Amino acid sequence: MDWEDEFNAWCLKYQPMDNHIDMNAVTDKFETYGKDLDFVRAQDPRCIWTLIDGDDGNLYISSGYHLVNRINYFVTAVPFEGEYMDVPYFIYEEEEEEYKDV
């Protein structure tokens, strides 16, 4: 399974919500400040996911509310039941071959 398939499976299973706060935004991501952040922090912690800039330069969705290396947040309709999970959000081309070998 490649990283895009993993991301799509995550979307199907957890159902990220559209950002309804900024009516001009057509996205399922929430900002890390202001009304977006207030909304995120008011949600069930098991439904909060953080888009993170990974140490390898790729982007990952990580279960839970994180501050370090955060880019955006997701809020899902389905809560995460587990200790921890990372899902690839974007793997840069030069890294794709390396990722497939894992």
LINWO-V135451 format. One record per residue. N is the residue number from 1. RES is the residue in three letters. PSI is psi in whole degrees, -180 to 180 (none if undefined). Layout:
BEGIN
<<N;RES;PSI> <N;RES;PSI>>
END
This chain:
BEGIN
<<1;MET;129> <2;ASP;173> <3;TRP;-34> <4;GLU;-38> <5;ASP;-40> <6;GLU;-43> <7;PHE;-46> <8;ASN;-39> <9;ALA;-40> <10;TRP;-46> <11;CYS;-45> <12;LEU;-40> <13;LYS;-46> <14;TYR;-17> <15;GLN;73> <16;PRO;139> <17;MET;149> <18;ASP;148> <19;ASN;108> <20;HIS;-2> <21;ILE;-46> <22;ASP;101> <23;MET;-17> <24;ASN;-14> <25;ALA;134> <26;VAL;84> <27;THR;162> <28;ASP;11> <29;LYS;149> <30;PHE;144> <31;GLU;170> <32;THR;18> <33;TYR;169> <34;GLY;-146> <35;LYS;-35> <36;ASP;-49> <37;LEU;-39> <38;ASP;-43> <39;PHE;-48> <40;VAL;-49> <41;ARG;-18> <42;ALA;-5> <43;GLN;165> <44;ASP;125> <45;PRO;-26> <46;ARG;-10> <47;CYS;4> <48;ILE;134> <49;TRP;148> <50;THR;129> <51;LEU;120> <52;ILE;141> <53;ASP;107> <54;GLY;162> <55;ASP;-22> <56;ASP;4> <57;GLY;-4> <58;ASN;167> <59;LEU;137> <60;TYR;149> <61;ILE;123> <62;SER;133> <63;SER;138> <64;GLY;177> <65;TYR;116> <66;HIS;152> <67;LEU;-37> <68;VAL;130> <69;ASN;19> <70;ARG;147> <71;ILE;-50> <72;ASN;177> <73;TYR;155> <74;PHE;149> <75;VAL;128> <76;THR;155> <77;ALA;-30> <78;VAL;125> <79;PRO;152> <80;PHE;129> <81;GLU;90> <82;GLY;-177> <83;GLU;-47> <84;TYR;146> <85;MET;136> <86;ASP;138> <87;VAL;130> <88;PRO;131> <89;TYR;-40> <90;PHE;124> <91;ILE;119> <92;TYR;147> <93;GLU;-46> <94;GLU;-18> <95;GLU;-15> <96;GLU;-45> <97;GLU;-41> <98;GLU;-43> <99;TYR;-38> <100;LYS;-26> <101;ASP;-12> <102;VAL;none>>
END
